[in-house]
């Protein structure tokens, strides 16, 4: 767990932003107290698995920010008078370790719900288990299409834009700006990569024009580099590079494109557009990249005076000073923690797993502090699509320039 940090005063803007999360629920919700495992008059216990170690360890900051946020809330009285005990466990982005950690959270720690866990493959490994146990698996850090299946797996909800939605919007953008495109694709060799690949190719095929995919290259998360794949793509004649990668592979591939002197139109998956990934690649090397955007960036830039960014930065300074100000993965974790806090707040005194799911699946219209203006959660009980309105954006070497008009699918 996070060590007790040195305290600093929060700014007035930060206090105003986070105060709503600590307000008591309206009395109409508190007529009768109902609890499932993980909840009581004094405590709410929730959990999460993310890679605090291994090849995906840069995403471990999601858990550290969650710890900091709920610690801050607890110091201010908790949620509806209850302290939140948040357990973030290391799964090293490994399916077997995810199973082990998730079972411990459910069977030994007896958490009320899980939120913000990461990775399509690890979360697939516990998908059926959590649904069989009736444990909410919310705000997943994966946009796999399989999570939108409320009829068969009602307890599981994605927290990112669904990958097929993102892929189709990017494919239509390619058709509009390069109708004769020759596309080379690098994709992660798992469900994550394939969930982007298929819908993108289908849009090009259905268009029936000259645009086509001429080469595909894959990589595994454990590969030390993606240099050989990028060399092959650069020699293919492709003038569009669709980069379906995560973490260090994204940074490596962006940098390698420049080193090779290859100058394609580059498309990047939204989950890899954070400042920390681009900084590792070299911001100048990322110039011209096109991606879907739905969120703001932390740190210096166009959103540094935004009240939500300032609230995150106040939390970071007070509780996580070793985290860089521009760590957008950490900012994403903050947005998810605020959202989970809102779900619990809406539960009032009915802290059952069924009610947690009910509140999560009726978040339609809720605006996360991580989101761009105009983007909200769109969950309904019959459709778990997290968000339907997104923006096309282009990186100019310093900041993301977001299009004026959003795209809604």
N, C-alpha and C positions, 0 to 999 in steps of 0.2 A: 504494500500500500504506500501511498505518497507520504513522505515525511512531513512533519509539521513545518510549514514555511515561515519565513519572517513575514510579518504583516505590514501591509502598506494600506493607506487609506484609499478607498475606491473613489473614483470621480463621481460627480453628481449624475452624469450621463449614464455611467455604468450601473449605479444604484437604481436609477429609474428603470433601466431596461430589465434588470433581474428581479426587481421587487415583486412583480406579478407572480413569479413562481412560488413565492412564499406565502401568498395570501391564502386565507382559509377559504374552503369551498363554501358556496352558498348554503344556508341552513336547510334548504329544501332537500339537499342530498344527504343530510346527516340524520334523517329520521330513524334509521336503524343501522347499527354497525354490523357488517358482515365481513368475515375474514376467511381466506384460504391460507395454505402454507406460505410462509414468508411475510405475513402481515400480522400486526397486533395493534393495540392501542398506542404503542410507543415506537414501533419500528416497521419499516418496509425494506425487505431484502430483495435486491435485484442483482443479476449477473450478466456476464459477457465473456466471450472468448475472442482474443485477437492475438496476432503473432508478436509477442514481446521479444522473441528471439528468432534466429533463423533468417532466411532470405527475404522475408517480408517484415522485418523488425521495425522498419521506419513507421509502420502503421501502429506500432505499440503505443504511440503517443495518444491515439484515440482513447485508450483505457486510462492513461495518466490524466488526461484532461477531464474525463468523467469522474475520476476520483476527486480531483480538485473542485469541480463544480458542486458535487454533492457534499463535500466537506464544507464548502462555503455556505450552501443552503442550510446544512445542519447547524452551523454556528449562528445562523439567523433564525433558528426555530424549526427548521425542517419543512416538510410539506404537510399541510393540514395538522400541524402539531406533532408529526411523527418524524423521527430521524431516519434517513435513508442509509442503509448499509449496502454499499456497492462493491461487488467482487468482480474484478477483471482478471481473467486467468489466461495464461500463455498456452496457445495451441501450436505455436511455431509454423503456422499455415500448413499443418499436417492433419489429414483426416483422422488417423487413429488417435492422435493426441487431442484433437477436438472432441472426439467421442468420449474419451476419458475425462476431459475437463468438464464437458457438458453434463455427463452423468453425475459427477461429483457435485456440481452446482444444484442439480435437481434432487438427487437422492440423499446427499449428505447435508448440504447447506440449505436445501429446501427453499430455493428462491421463489418469489412470486412470479417473476417473469425474467426473460432475457431480452436485451436490446443491444443494437449496434455491433453484433458479432460480424466477423469479416470473412469473406472469401466464398466463392461459389462451391468449390470442391469440399472444403471443410464443413460448410453448412448443409450441403447435400447429405453428408454422412450422418447428420443428426436430425434431418428433416422429418422423417417418418417417426423417429423416436419421440421427438417433442410433441408432434401432433397426436401420437397415441397416448401421451401423458396429459394432454390438454394444457401444455405450458406455452404461453405466448412467446413467440420468436420474432421480435419486432425490429423495425428500422435497420434491417440487415445492410451491411456495407457490401452489397452486391446488387446488381440490377438484372440478374438472370430472369428470363421470362417465366420460369417455372414457379416463381414466388407469387405470381398472380393467378392463383387457383383456389379461390375461397370456397368452392363447393367441395373439393376433396381434401384440402389442407388449409383449413380456415385459421389456424393458429400462426401462420407464417406470413410475414409481410416484408417486402423489400423497402429499403430506405433511399435508394438511388434511382435516377431515371432508368427505366427498363432498357437494357442494351439494344433490343430490336428497334425500339422507338428512336434511339439515338442513331443507330446505323442507317435506318431508312431516311432520316432527315439529312444525314451527311451524303448519302448516295444521291438524293435529289439535288443537293447543292452542287455536287460534281457535275451532274447532267446539265445544270444551268450555266456553269462557268466553263466547263470543258466537255462539250458534247461528244468529242472524239477521243475521250480519255483512254489512255492505256494504264491500267492500275496494277501496281505491285503491292502486295499485302504481307505484313509481318503480323502473326497472331500467336498468342499464348496457346499452347497445345493442351487445352482442357475445355470444359464447358464454357468458361468465361470467353475464351477466344472464339469458339464456334457460335456462340449466341450473337456476336457481332457479325461474323463472317457471312452466315447464310442470308439474313435479311438484306444486307448490303448488296450482295451479288444478285439477289432476286429482283431488287429494284432496277438494277442495270439491265438484267435479262428481260424483264417485262417492258422496259422502254423500247426495246427492239432496235436501238440505234447502233452507232459505231463504238460507243463506250463499252469497254470490256476489261475483265481482269486477265492479265497475261502471265502473272506469276504469283504464287503463294509460298511463303516460307514460315516455318514454325519454330518455336523455341520452348524449352521447358523452364519452369521457374527456377530450377536449380542450376541451369547453364551459367557458367561464369561470365560469358560475353555473348553478344549477338552479332559480332563482327562479320563472321562468314556469311550469315544470312543477308546482311546489308550489302556486302560486296556482290552477292548474286543478284539482288534486286536492282542494284545500281547499273548492272550490265545488261539488264533485261530489256531496256528500251522504255521502261515505264516512266510516264511523266506525272503520275499521281502516286503518292506513297501513303497508304492507309496503315497507320501504326496502332495496332490493337495490342498494346503491351501495358505493363504495370511497373511501378517502382524503378529499380535500377536499370531494367531493360529499356524503359522509356528514355531515361537520361542517356544511356549508352547509344541508343539508336539515333536520337536527335543529334548527338555530337558526331557520330560516325557519318551521317549524311553529309555534314559540312566537310569533314576530313576527306571524303571521297570526291568532293567537288560536284556532287549530284545535286541538281536543282529542281526537284519535283514540287508540285503542290502537295503539301503535307497535311494529312488529317490525323488528329490525335483523339483518343477516347477521353471523355470528360474526366474520368477518375484520375487521369495522369496530367492534368493541367495545372496542378498546384505549384506555387512558387518554389517550393523546396526541390521538386523534381526538375523544373526548368533551370533552376540555379545550378544544380549538379551537372546539367547538360551544357551550361553556358548560355545565358539569356540571349546573347547575340546569335547563337546557333539556332535558337527557336523562332527567330524572326520569320513571320509569314505563315506560321502554322495556323490551321483552321480547326476549330473544335466547337462542340456544343458547350454552352455555358448555362448554368442555372444558379450559380453561386458567386458571392463576392470573394475577394482575396483579402487576407490579413496583411498587415505591414504597410510600408510606404507605397503610395499609389493612389488611384482614383477613389478608393473607399476608406482611406485612413481616417477621415473625419466622420465617417458613418457611425451613428450611435451604437449599432450592434457590434461593429468592429472594435470600437473603443471599449465596449463592455467586455469583450473577449480579451482585449489587451490588458485591461485592468486585472482580470482574473489571472492571466498569464504572469504578469509582473508580481502579483502578490503570492501566488502559489507555485508557479512553474517558471521561475526566472531563467532556467537553463534552456528552455524552449525558445527557439528563434521567433522574433516578432512576425516574420513573414511565413511561418509554418502553417500553410493552409490546411494540411491534414489535421493539425491540432484544432484549427478553427472549425473544421467540419465536425470534429468530435464534440466541440462545444455546442454547435447547433443541434446535434443529436441528443446531447444530455439535456439541453433546455426543452426539447420536444418530449423526451421521456418524462421529464419533470412535469410538463403540462398534462400528459396523459394521466399520471398519478394524481395530480391535483384535481382533475375532472372526476376521478373516481370517488372523491369525497371519502365517506366512511364505509363504502362498499368496496373493500379491497379484495375482491375475488378475481380469479383469473378470467372468468367470463366477462366481468365488467371491465377489466383492463383491456381485453380484446374489443369490447364494445366501444370504449372511448377511443382506442387507436383507429378503429375502422370507421369512425365518424369524424375524423380530423379534417374533412374536406373544408378548404379555405384557411387552414391554419398556416401562418407564415413563420418559418424558422428564421432565426437571426442570421443564419448562414446563407439564405437565399437572396437572389436579386429581387428587386422590386418587380412585381408582376408575376412572380413564381410562388405558388403555394402548394401545400399537400392537397391531393385530390382523392384520398381514400374514401370509398363508400363500402358498405357491407357486401355489395355484389361485385365490386371492381377494386382490386388492390393496386391499381396503377398509382405509384407514388406521386408523380407529377406529369402533366400533359403539355404544359407550356414551357418551351425552352428557347434559347437564343443561339444564333450562329455568331461566333466571335473569331477575331484574328489577333494574333500576338504581334506587337510591333517592335519587339526587342526589349520592351520595358514593361508594358501593361497589355492586358487584354482589351481590345476595342470591341465592345459589344454592339451588335446590330440594333438599330432603332426599333425594328419590328420583331416581336417574338414569333415563333413558329409553334402552332398547336396542332398536334396530330389527333 
